[in-house]
Amino acid sequence: MVPKIIMNYNELKLRILAVFPDSRGLDSTSVARELTSAGVMIDIHALRMALMRYYKLGLLKRERAGGRFTYSLTQRGLDRLRWLESQRRSSVPGVSPQSKPA
């Protein structure tokens, strides 16, 4: 049996948004493949729901291509990714976190 790793909401968001390093669009299967290669196991249905949430939040752009949705990072998503990365770095004791971007 594969051990289940529980991560908090922002950690999952950070891992998913980090899959989109450039402007290329990825479908949910490609995102799942990238996450798996990074050691993150997530159910495909949970991943699709997360992608939809991030799209609704304006973090991802979604386009239909050949009967599938492809996702890419928006500027807002890039800003959030940078903020999440800074929070991870600043979680060191004695360092105060910065305020979250709009």
C-alpha positions, 0 to 999 in steps of 0.5 A, a space after each residue: 500500500 502506498 502511504 498517503 501524504 496529507 498536505 495543506 491547501 496552500 501546499 497543494 496550490 503551490 505544487 500545482 501552480 509550480 507545474 506551469 513554469 511558462 505560458 504553455 497550456 497543459 491538460 489535467 492528465 499532463 498536470 497529473 503526470 508532472 505532479 507524479 514525477 515530482 512525487 505528488 500523488 493526487 486523484 485525477 478527479 481531485 486535481 480537476 476540481 482544484 484546477 477548476 477552483 484555481 481557474 475560478 479564482 483567476 489563477 489559471 486561464 482555461 481554454 478548450 483545445 480538441 475536446 479537452 481543457 488546457 490550463 495556463 498560469 495567469 499573471 495573478 497566478 504567477 503572483 500567488 505562486 511567488 507569494 506562496 514560495 515566499 511564505 514557504 521560505 519565511 516559515 523559518 522561525 523568527 521571520 515574519 510572513 508578508 501580506 498576501 497579494 490581492 
